[in-house]
């Protein structure tokens, strides 16, 4: 897992495949003006989901993990709270792995929670269980999630 300022993204280009291309797209576009949805930058290898959500109670937000993709999560309009727990330590499966959606869901508690303010990003690898999308109940949040296929 990585948490850092967007201005430091270039420090991770060698360790996060596809991140440089994604950051070029991020820096060249006003993503707050884009409609919500999926933007393919390189087919299924690299795409971006722009999401508008409304805050829920933390208990309504599951822990999740992926096998095929690395997530880069960036809140665009408000601070987002996220949780972390190593995927191998997640034991309370609530939804078995869905290959089509590349996600498995858990009811485990995070071992750490942290704020990701506007201007920061979080990277989650397949070994990272994470609980994103924690914002005050009813508060709107626009965020983007870059999905980078893991190099096999």
JOBEL-V817366 format. One record per residue. N is the residue number from 0. RES is the residue in one letter. PHI is phi in whole degrees, -180 to 180 (NA if undefined). PSI is psi in whole degrees, -180 to 180 (999 if undefined). OMEGA is omega in whole degrees, 0 to 359 (* if undefined). Layout:
n-><N;N>
res-><RES;RES>
phi-><PHI;PHI>
psi-><PSI;PSI>
omega-><OMEGA;OMEGA>
//
This chain:
n-><0;1;2;3;4;5;6;7;8;9;10;11;12;13;14;15;16;17;18;19;20;21;22;23;24;25;26;27;28;29;30;31;32;33;34;35;36;37;38;39;40;41;42;43;44;45;46;47;48;49;50;51;52;53;54;55;56;57;58;59;60;61;62;63;64;65;66;67;68;69;70;71;72;73;74;75;76;77;78;79;80;81;82;83;84;85;86;87;88;89;90;91;92;93;94;95;96;97;98;99;100;101;102;103;104;105;106;107;108;109;110;111;112;113;114;115;116;117;118;119;120;121;122;123;124;125;126;127;128;129;130;131;132;133;134;135;136;137;138;139;140;141;142;143;144;145;146;147;148;149;150;151>
res-><X;X;X;X;X;X;X;X;X;X;X;X;X;X;X;X;X;X;X;X;X;X;X;X;X;X;X;X;X;X;X;X;X;X;X;X;X;X;X;X;X;X;X;X;X;X;X;X;X;X;X;X;X;X;X;X;X;X;X;X;X;X;X;X;X;X;X;X;X;X;X;X;X;X;X;X;X;X;X;X;X;X;X;X;X;X;X;X;X;X;X;X;X;X;X;X;X;X;X;X;X;X;X;X;X;X;X;X;X;X;X;X;X;X;X;X;X;X;X;X;X;X;X;X;X;X;X;X;X;X;X;X;X;X;X;X;X;X;X;X;X;X;X;X;X;X;X;X;X;X;X;X>
phi-><NA;-129;-133;-161;-77;-58;-64;-100;-56;-63;-66;-110;-59;-75;-101;-124;-61;91;-66;-62;-64;-61;-66;-61;-61;-58;-73;-91;-134;-93;-73;-71;-92;-72;-71;-63;145;-101;-124;-89;-97;-156;55;-87;-79;-154;-146;-125;-106;-98;-126;-109;-134;-119;-55;-123;-62;-54;-67;-90;-105;-79;-74;-138;-150;-125;-111;-99;-131;-94;-101;-114;-112;-133;-74;-101;-122;-161;-66;-117;-93;-133;-121;-137;-157;-55;-57;-66;-96;-76;-118;-98;-68;-106;-146;-57;-54;-107;-62;-64;-100;50;-152;-126;-113;-136;-107;-69;-82;-70;-87;-148;-124;-153;-92;-118;-74;-55;97;-121;-141;-126;-114;-120;-91;-57;-81;-108;-73;-148;-123;-89;81;-90;-136;-53;-53;87;-77;-77;-145;-106;-143;-131;-128;-87;-112;-113;-64;-67;-77;-97>
psi-><142;139;123;173;147;-36;-15;8;-34;-18;-18;4;-37;-26;-12;97;132;-11;-38;-45;-42;-45;-32;-46;-47;-47;-24;-2;151;89;-15;-23;-10;149;154;147;-171;136;118;122;-27;65;-132;-1;-33;117;165;133;122;124;135;123;166;135;141;165;140;-34;-18;-5;115;158;145;160;156;160;-37;-16;148;137;136;117;129;114;134;-27;-13;161;136;133;140;157;158;142;136;133;-40;-17;-6;124;-21;74;125;-21;117;159;128;108;-38;-36;-6;55;143;140;148;158;15;152;146;148;-17;142;148;155;140;98;165;136;-1;167;157;138;129;125;168;-23;-1;110;141;150;92;176;19;108;160;142;128;-14;132;151;130;130;167;150;115;135;116;118;134;134;120;999>
omega-><178;171;182;176;179;181;178;185;183;177;187;184;181;184;180;183;180;184;180;180;178;182;174;177;181;183;183;186;173;189;175;181;178;172;176;179;184;176;180;177;178;179;179;180;183;176;183;172;173;189;170;179;177;184;178;172;183;181;180;184;182;168;180;175;182;176;189;186;168;175;163;184;183;172;183;189;182;175;179;176;180;177;182;168;179;183;182;178;178;187;187;182;176;175;180;181;177;184;181;180;182;179;169;184;183;175;180;172;175;173;177;172;183;178;174;181;170;183;178;176;174;177;177;178;179;178;186;167;182;178;179;170;178;175;180;182;178;181;177;177;169;180;171;178;173;179;182;181;178;178;183;*>
//
